């Protein structure tokens, strides 16, 4: 149960990082144009 929770937390952090990077790059691209 604990390892499953850790895996879920890890996936959540990875998705959060990817979304923040995608949003920042998208905003920078909009500002560039």
N, CA, C and O atoms as CSV, one atom per row, in Angstrom:
chain,resi,resn,atom,element,x,y,z
A,1,UNK,N,N,0.833,-1.203,0.000
A,1,UNK,CA,C,0.000,0.000,0.000
A,1,UNK,C,C,0.874,1.263,0.000
A,1,UNK,O,O,0.591,2.234,-0.702
A,2,UNK,N,N,1.936,1.221,0.801
A,2,UNK,CA,C,2.777,2.412,0.902
A,2,UNK,C,C,3.535,2.668,-0.408
A,2,UNK,O,O,3.660,3.809,-0.854
A,3,UNK,N,N,4.042,1.573,-1.020
A,3,UNK,CA,C,4.782,1.736,-2.276
A,3,UNK,C,C,3.847,2.241,-3.375
A,3,UNK,O,O,4.255,3.021,-4.236
A,4,UNK,N,N,2.579,1.788,-3.341
A,4,UNK,CA,C,1.610,2.241,-4.332
A,4,UNK,C,C,1.375,3.737,-4.175
A,4,UNK,O,O,1.260,4.461,-5.164
A,5,UNK,N,N,1.304,4.199,-2.927
A,5,UNK,CA,C,1.091,5.624,-2.657
A,5,UNK,C,C,2.288,6.430,-3.154
A,5,UNK,O,O,2.127,7.514,-3.715
A,6,UNK,N,N,3.494,5.891,-2.942
A,6,UNK,CA,C,4.703,6.578,-3.395
A,6,UNK,C,C,4.716,6.683,-4.914
A,6,UNK,O,O,5.098,7.713,-5.467
A,7,UNK,N,N,4.295,5.607,-5.590
A,7,UNK,CA,C,4.265,5.622,-7.052
A,7,UNK,C,C,3.281,6.673,-7.550
A,7,UNK,O,O,3.566,7.403,-8.499
A,8,UNK,N,N,2.123,6.742,-6.902
A,8,UNK,CA,C,1.126,7.732,-7.297
A,8,UNK,C,C,1.643,9.143,-7.090
A,8,UNK,O,O,1.421,10.022,-7.923
A,9,UNK,N,N,2.334,9.361,-5.979
A,9,UNK,CA,C,2.882,10.688,-5.690
A,9,UNK,C,C,3.946,11.046,-6.719
A,9,UNK,O,O,4.004,12.185,-7.184
A,10,UNK,N,N,4.788,10.077,-7.078
A,10,UNK,CA,C,5.839,10.300,-8.069
A,10,UNK,C,C,5.236,10.684,-9.415
A,10,UNK,O,O,5.694,11.625,-10.062
A,11,UNK,N,N,4.197,9.943,-9.836
A,11,UNK,CA,C,3.527,10.235,-11.106
A,11,UNK,C,C,2.912,11.628,-11.062
A,11,UNK,O,O,2.977,12.371,-12.042
A,12,UNK,N,N,2.309,11.984,-9.917
A,12,UNK,CA,C,1.689,13.301,-9.772
A,12,UNK,C,C,2.733,14.405,-9.903
A,12,UNK,O,O,2.485,15.418,-10.557
A,13,UNK,N,N,3.896,14.215,-9.286
A,13,UNK,CA,C,4.963,15.225,-9.355
A,13,UNK,C,C,5.474,15.353,-10.790
A,13,UNK,O,O,5.713,16.459,-11.273
A,14,UNK,N,N,5.640,14.210,-11.469
A,14,UNK,CA,C,6.135,14.242,-12.852
A,14,UNK,C,C,5.151,14.991,-13.749
A,14,UNK,O,O,5.552,15.827,-14.559
A,15,UNK,N,N,3.858,14.686,-13.600
A,15,UNK,CA,C,2.836,15.358,-14.413
A,15,UNK,C,C,2.823,16.852,-14.098
A,15,UNK,O,O,2.693,17.679,-15.000
A,16,UNK,N,N,2.958,17.195,-12.811
A,16,UNK,CA,C,2.958,18.604,-12.406
A,16,UNK,C,C,4.145,19.338,-13.028
A,16,UNK,O,O,3.997,20.458,-13.517
A,17,UNK,N,N,5.322,18.709,-13.010
A,17,UNK,CA,C,6.512,19.335,-13.580
A,17,UNK,C,C,6.352,19.517,-15.090
A,17,UNK,O,O,6.660,20.581,-15.628
A,18,UNK,N,N,5.870,18.479,-15.766
A,18,UNK,CA,C,5.693,18.559,-17.215
A,18,UNK,C,C,4.696,19.645,-17.594
A,18,UNK,O,O,4.917,20.393,-18.546
A,19,UNK,N,N,3.581,19.734,-16.834
A,19,UNK,CA,C,2.559,20.737,-17.137
A,19,UNK,C,C,3.101,22.142,-16.899
A,19,UNK,O,O,2.817,23.051,-17.680
A,20,UNK,N,N,3.879,22.333,-15.830
A,20,UNK,CA,C,4.420,23.659,-15.543
A,20,UNK,C,C,5.434,24.057,-16.617
A,20,UNK,O,O,5.466,25.212,-17.042
A,21,UNK,N,N,6.255,23.112,-17.052
A,21,UNK,CA,C,7.239,23.401,-18.106
A,21,UNK,C,C,6.515,23.719,-19.413
A,21,UNK,O,O,6.891,24.654,-20.120
A,22,UNK,N,N,5.480,22.946,-19.733
A,22,UNK,CA,C,4.719,23.166,-20.963
A,22,UNK,C,C,4.048,24.538,-20.938
A,22,UNK,O,O,4.061,25.259,-21.935
A,23,UNK,N,N,3.460,24.896,-19.789
A,23,UNK,CA,C,2.774,26.187,-19.674
A,23,UNK,C,C,3.772,27.328,-19.785
A,23,UNK,O,O,3.495,28.325,-20.452
A,24,UNK,N,N,4.932,27.200,-19.141
A,24,UNK,CA,C,5.925,28.276,-19.181
A,24,UNK,C,C,6.461,28.451,-20.603
A,24,UNK,O,O,6.637,29.581,-21.057
A,25,UNK,N,N,6.720,27.353,-21.306
A,25,UNK,CA,C,7.225,27.441,-22.677
A,25,UNK,C,C,6.147,28.012,-23.597
A,25,UNK,O,O,6.450,28.782,-24.509
A,26,UNK,N,N,4.889,27.636,-23.357
A,26,UNK,CA,C,3.783,28.150,-24.161
A,26,UNK,C,C,3.636,29.654,-23.956
A,26,UNK,O,O,3.423,30.394,-24.917
A,27,UNK,N,N,3.749,30.108,-22.711
A,27,UNK,CA,C,3.630,31.538,-22.404
A,27,UNK,C,C,4.805,32.299,-23.017
A,27,UNK,O,O,4.624,33.399,-23.539
A,28,UNK,N,N,5.997,31.727,-22.958
A,28,UNK,CA,C,7.174,32.381,-23.522
A,28,UNK,C,C,7.028,32.493,-25.041
A,28,UNK,O,O,7.413,33.502,-25.633
A,29,UNK,N,N,6.476,31.462,-25.662
A,29,UNK,CA,C,6.288,31.490,-27.113
A,29,UNK,C,C,5.287,32.576,-27.486
A,29,UNK,O,O,5.478,33.289,-28.471
A,30,UNK,N,N,4.218,32.703,-26.697
A,30,UNK,CA,C,3.211,33.729,-26.973
A,30,UNK,C,C,3.821,35.120,-26.817
A,30,UNK,O,O,3.545,36.023,-27.607
A,31,UNK,N,N,4.655,35.280,-25.784
A,31,UNK,CA,C,5.270,36.577,-25.535
A,31,UNK,C,C,6.273,36.908,-26.643
A,31,UNK,O,O,6.420,38.067,-27.030
A,32,UNK,N,N,6.958,35.883,-27.145
A,32,UNK,CA,C,7.954,36.068,-28.189
A,32,UNK,C,C,7.291,36.601,-29.460
A,32,UNK,O,O,7.821,37.488,-30.130
A,33,UNK,N,N,6.122,36.041,-29.776
A,33,UNK,CA,C,5.392,36.485,-30.961
A,33,UNK,C,C,4.724,37.809,-30.658
A,33,UNK,O,O,4.049,38.372,-31.520
